[in-house]
Amino acid sequence: MTETKSKEAWDRFTADAQHLAGELRRSYKSSDDDKKAAEIDRSLRQLGKAAETFFASLETATRDPQVRATTKQTARSFGTALAQTFRELGDEVDKAIKKKTPPG
């Protein structure tokens, strides 16, 4: 794969991940079912755990210090992006719950 094709593939992944985050927000917001919201939350947590496992395996797969450092940085960047998505999704859930809960 040429560098250009690789960049295009990563750009596509980024766009797809952003689209997925938007779809999850939409699904959360439109869900009147707490069970469905809990399932989405559980799925996102599993995704986070899988990502941690993936990056940990990359880190242990090489003895090259530069590759290890780059793997750690990539994992942090991915974790930051995932955490931000969770925060935004959590904010949307909080707003939806507040709208559904009558003032008491």
SULRA-V743678 format. One record per backbone hydrogen bond with DSSP energy under -0.5 kcal/mol. CO is the residue of the C=O (numbers start at 1). NH is the residue of the N-H. If there is no record, write none. Layout:
# SULRA-V743678
co->(CO;CO)
nh->(NH;NH)
This chain:
# SULRA-V743678
co->(2;3;4;5;6;7;8;9;10;11;12;13;14;15;16;17;18;19;20;21;22;23;24;25;26;27;28;30;32;33;34;35;36;37;38;39;40;41;42;43;44;45;46;47;48;49;50;51;52;53;54;55;56;57;58;59;64;65;66;67;68;69;70;71;72;73;74;75;76;77;78;79;80;81;82;83;84;85;86;87;88;89;90;91;92;93;94;95;96;97;100)
nh->(6;7;8;9;10;11;12;13;14;15;16;17;18;19;20;21;22;23;24;25;26;27;28;29;30;31;31;32;34;37;38;39;40;41;42;43;44;45;46;47;48;49;50;51;52;53;54;55;56;57;58;59;60;61;62;62;68;69;70;71;72;73;74;75;76;77;78;79;80;81;82;83;84;85;86;87;88;89;90;91;92;93;94;95;96;97;98;99;100;101;102)
